[in-house]
Amino acid sequence: MSDRPLQEPTLLLLTALADEPRHGYGLIQEIDAISQGRVRMRTGTLYGALDRLLQQGLIRVEREEVVDGRARKVYALAEAGRSALVAETERLRAVVAEAERRMATRRAFATGPKGALA
């Protein structure tokens, strides 16, 4: 995995698999929940992303099962995916901390002494 930030679909998929393995429809539902409805991943996009993450070794197929006569793959986070998710979480945490620091500095500068607006 490179040192580049993860694209949002990748971040959401890895996050959705961080606590337990899931099948495709379960991933779509979990991404919807994680993003609070902001991201609605379509089936074609999902399976393209899953194929790419499998090739990169970030996820793995946990098992295959047949449900109602249809084959279903259940995906799990691979160790490389867990490492990538940890690194991205740390990167995002550092960015948020810096943004908060800068906003606090700006607020302090804008209000001036004794809380009066400058």
N, C-alpha and C positions, 0 to 999 in steps of 0.2 A: 504494500500500500504506500502511496506517496505521502508527502507532507502537506499536500494541498487540502484545503477544507473539503469536507464531504458535501456533496450536493444534497439539497433538502430531501428528495425522495429516498436517497440512500440513508441519510440520518434517521428518517422516520421508520424505514424498514428495519434497520438495525435496532432501533429503540423498541419497536414492536416485538422483536424477537429476544430482547434482553432478559425477560423474565420467564418465558416458556416458549416451546415450539408451537407453531401455528400453521394452518393450511391457508391457501390463497384468500378465500372469503373472510376468514378470521383476521388476516392481515389488513384487508381493506377496512374492516370494521374498527380494528385497533388504531390504524392510522387516522381514521376519522375522529376517534376519541382523543388521541394524543394531540391532534391539531385543533381540537375543539370545533370540528366541522369546517375548518378553513381549507383543508386539503382533502379532496375526494379523488382517490386514485382509481383510475379506470382499469379494467381487467387487462387489456392489452399492454398498458404501461407497466402494470404490476409484474406480469410474467416476463416482459422484456428485462425489467430491472432484476428480477429474481435470477434469470439466466446469467446476466452479467455478474451479479454478486456470487453466484455459484462458480463461474469461471475464475473470478478473482480470489476464490477461497475464503470469502468473508462469511458465507453461510454454507450450510450443508443440508442434504435431504435426511431428515431424522428417520422417516419411514414412509412407506407407500401403503395405502389401504384402498379398499373398494367400498364406497358408500352409495347405496341405491343404484348399484350397477355401474357406477362411474369411478374411475381411478382418481385418487386424491393423494397429492404429496404433502407431507408435513415438513416444514422447514425449521431449522434451528440455527442459532448463531454459532459459527465456528470460532475457534480461539483467536484467529486473525481478525475476525469481525468484532469480537469483544475488545481486543486491543485497539482497533481503529475507533470504536465507540468511546472508549476511555480517553484516548488522545483528543478526540473531537470535543468531548465534554470538558476537558481541561482547557482547550483552546477557547471555547465559547465562554467558559467561566472567567478567563482572563480578560476577554474582550468586554464582558459585562462589567467587571470590576473597574476597568479603565474608563468605561463610559460613565459609570456612577461617580467615579472620582472627579472626572472633568465636569459633570453637571453640578456636583457639590461645589467645586471651585467657582464655577460661573455664578451659582446662586449667591455664594459668599461675596463675590466681586460686585454683583448687581445690587445687593442690598446695602453694601457699605457698612460703616460702623453703626452700632446700636440698631441694626435691622432696618434702617431707613433706606429707601430706594435711592440709588446713585443717579 
